Amino acid sequence: MRVIAGRARSLPLKTPVGVSTRPTTDRIKETLFNMLQPDLPDCRFLDLFSGSGAIGIEALSRGAACAVFVENNNNACSCIRSNLSFTKLSENGRLLNMDVLQALSRLEKEKEPAFDIIFMDPPYRKGWEEKVLSCLGKSRLAGEHTLIIVEEDLDENFSWAGSLGYEIIREKTYKTNKHIFMRKVGEDI
């Protein structure tokens, strides 16, 4: 696994040992960031369930102003710190080593402004998507222009998203998983 493009292009990234994380493949990451590239310069990026930090690091490498990484696995957090240091992107990255819902609450209390892009790759089939989207629906962390992307299993059905106040604006399917792109309903797209 490596950084695909930008300031840290081609630098290899460490991945956490074990099977508790599923690193996004370079090919899927490249496809995702080709779609996001126009929105990346100077954006505020939130990477939930960060794993190795590869998604947020890619955003920083491609010009994001800052990235907040949220991960509760200590081994994965050590990997994120190492990857940020190795890519020389630590200055613009912040790591919260805690549960995602606790982190969202903390960011809300700190009066963090809205993020431009929120990416999440939660453990599959655990219901985290609904919990996080419900929390974000009541939060200023997801503003009127925030793009939310969920990486999920191919079989996951997001028909419930509308009842939480979200509109699915795009779905990109790969061989093993998919990305769901959404915004709050009624927000400017």
C-alpha positions, -999 to 999 in steps of 0.1 A, spaced: 0 0 0 13 35 -9 3 71 -14 -10 74 -49 -4 111 -57 5 145 -44 33 156 -21 39 121 -6 34 103 -39 47 67 -41 57 65 -4 49 32 11 25 30 41 24 6 70 -7 -14 77 -18 -26 111 -9 -63 118 -39 -86 120 -73 -89 104 -92 -62 123 -87 -37 95 -93 -40 57 -70 -16 39 -85 0 9 -66 -13 -22 -45 12 -42 -68 7 -72 -100 16 -53 -82 44 -35 -70 58 -68 -105 56 -83 -120 73 -52 -95 102 -52 -98 108 -89 -135 115 -82 -127 137 -52 -97 156 -67 -117 188 -76 -129 191 -39 -96 183 -22 -75 215 -23 -77 233 11 -105 211 23 -112 199 58 -112 161 58 -125 137 84 -114 101 82 -135 79 105 -125 43 113 -91 53 99 -72 19 101 -38 27 87 -47 63 79 -42 58 42 -74 76 31 -67 108 52 -31 107 43 -40 105 6 -62 136 11 -34 155 28 -9 145 1 -33 158 -26 -38 192 -9 -63 189 19 -57 217 45 -62 193 74 -73 158 82 -87 144 114 -82 107 119 -105 87 142 -95 52 153 -99 33 185 -75 4 179 -42 12 196 -21 -8 171 -38 10 142 -32 44 159 5 36 162 5 28 124 -13 62 116 13 81 137 41 63 119 26 69 84 20 106 91 56 110 103 71 91 74 51 110 48 59 143 66 22 152 68 19 152 106 16 189 109 -18 189 92 -31 157 107 -48 152 141 -54 117 155 -82 109 180 -76 75 196 -111 68 207 -145 55 197 -160 73 167 -191 85 185 -170 98 213 -148 116 188 -177 132 171 -190 144 204 -156 158 213 -152 176 180 -187 191 184 -179 204 219 -146 219 206 -168 238 181 -149 224 151 -162 239 119 -179 217 93 -158 193 74 -158 194 36 -155 157 32 -162 129 57 -151 94 48 -159 63 68 -150 27 64 -167 11 94 -166 -26 103 -190 -43 79 -224 -55 92 -222 -39 126 -246 -10 121 -221 17 125 -232 36 94 -266 43 108 -252 53 142 -226 77 127 -250 92 101 -276 97 128 -251 116 149 -238 137 120 -274 145 110 -277 165 143 -242 179 141 -226 210 127 -196 188 117 -216 179 85 -225 213 69 -246 223 39 -218 213 14 -203 184 32 -198 153 11 -201 120 31 -186 88 17 -192 54 32 -172 24 21 -193 -7 26 -199 -43 17 -215 -49 -17 -247 -63 -2 -253 -34 22 -286 -17 15 -288 21 22 -325 25 16 -328 38 52 -305 68 46 -335 90 35 -352 85 68 -321 99 85 -321 130 63 -296 120 36 -298 118 -1 -276 93 -20 -260 112 -48 -237 85 -62 -228 49 -58 -196 34 -71 -194 -4 -71 -161 -24 -72 -155 -61 -72 -155 -65 -34 -172 -34 -20 -187 0 -28 -186 37 -20 -219 55 -12 -217 93 -17 -244 113 2 -253 147 15 -280 160 39 -314 163 22 -322 198 11 -286 209 12 -270 226 -18 -255 199 -41 
